[in-house]
Amino acid sequence: MAPMAASTTPRADRIPHPPASAVDLATIMRALGDPVRLDLVRMLADGREHNCGQLAGALGLPASTASYHMRLLRESGVTRTRAEGTHRVISLRRHDLDERFPGLVEVLTSG
């Protein structure tokens, strides 16, 4: 049996995020156009990290649906996700968003 080649799959603890300088307002607004994602941002506005499963449960979402919405928020630059064992921990990129778009987080979370 031939030895297996080294995997080119990224490690789970290296979850890709766009750099703050690449985050643009149109992408953020598209991501937040869905009420579920806006609710997630409002939940994350408390400044704490949240377990993906707990957020899904709080909104009554299946894990796969919550994961999809979390991915879109991460890819748009709104949230940061980190691996903690087999779990994903989500937080709002408040500092990055405040630097790029002052006042945006307050407007989004005041509803």
Protein Blocks (a to p, Z undefined) as FASTA:
>chain_A
ZZddddfbdcfklccdddfklpcfklmmmmmmpmklmmmmmmmmnopacdfklmmmmnop
afklmmmmmmmmmmnopaccddehjbccdddffklmmmmmghklmmmmmZZ
